[in-house]
């Protein structure tokens, strides 16, 4: 049985965005993503988030 969170507005916003973007049928998967063909660095490199600056 899933753990129940106290009613917090941010959880409802997250749920609404997830439903809007992924649809109401979306369910979280179980297990790990060890069989992915690409690493996350490659995915980010070709995304709009590829230009990352580090402040020091």
C-alpha positions in Angstrom: 0.0 0.0 0.0 1.5 3.4 -1.0 2.6 5.7 1.8 0.1 8.6 2.3 1.4 12.1 2.5 -0.2 14.8 4.5 -2.2 17.1 2.3 0.3 19.6 0.9 -0.6 21.9 -2.0 2.7 21.1 -3.8 1.8 17.4 -4.1 -1.5 18.2 -5.8 0.3 20.6 -8.2 2.9 17.9 -9.0 0.1 15.3 -9.6 -1.8 17.7 -11.9 1.3 18.4 -14.0 2.2 14.7 -14.2 -1.3 13.9 -15.3 -1.3 16.8 -17.8 2.0 15.8 -19.3 1.9 12.0 -19.1 -1.8 11.2 -19.0 -4.0 9.7 -16.4 -2.9 6.1 -17.2 0.8 6.8 -16.3 2.1 4.6 -13.5 5.6 4.7 -11.9 7.7 1.7 -12.9 9.5 -0.5 -10.4 13.0 -1.6 -10.6 16.1 0.1 -12.0 16.9 1.5 -15.5 20.1 -0.5 -15.9 19.2 -1.5 -19.4 19.2 2.0 -20.9 21.1 2.4 -24.1 22.3 6.0 -23.3 23.7 7.6 -20.2 22.0 10.7 -18.8 25.0 12.9 -19.9 24.3 12.0 -23.6 20.6 12.8 -23.2 21.3 16.1 -21.5 24.0 17.0 -24.1 21.4 17.1 -26.9 18.7 18.8 -24.8 18.0 22.5 -24.2 19.7 21.9 -20.8 23.1 21.2 -22.4 24.6 24.5 -21.7 25.3 24.4 -17.9 27.4 27.0 -16.2 29.0 26.5 -12.8 29.2 29.4 -10.3 32.2 29.4 -8.0 
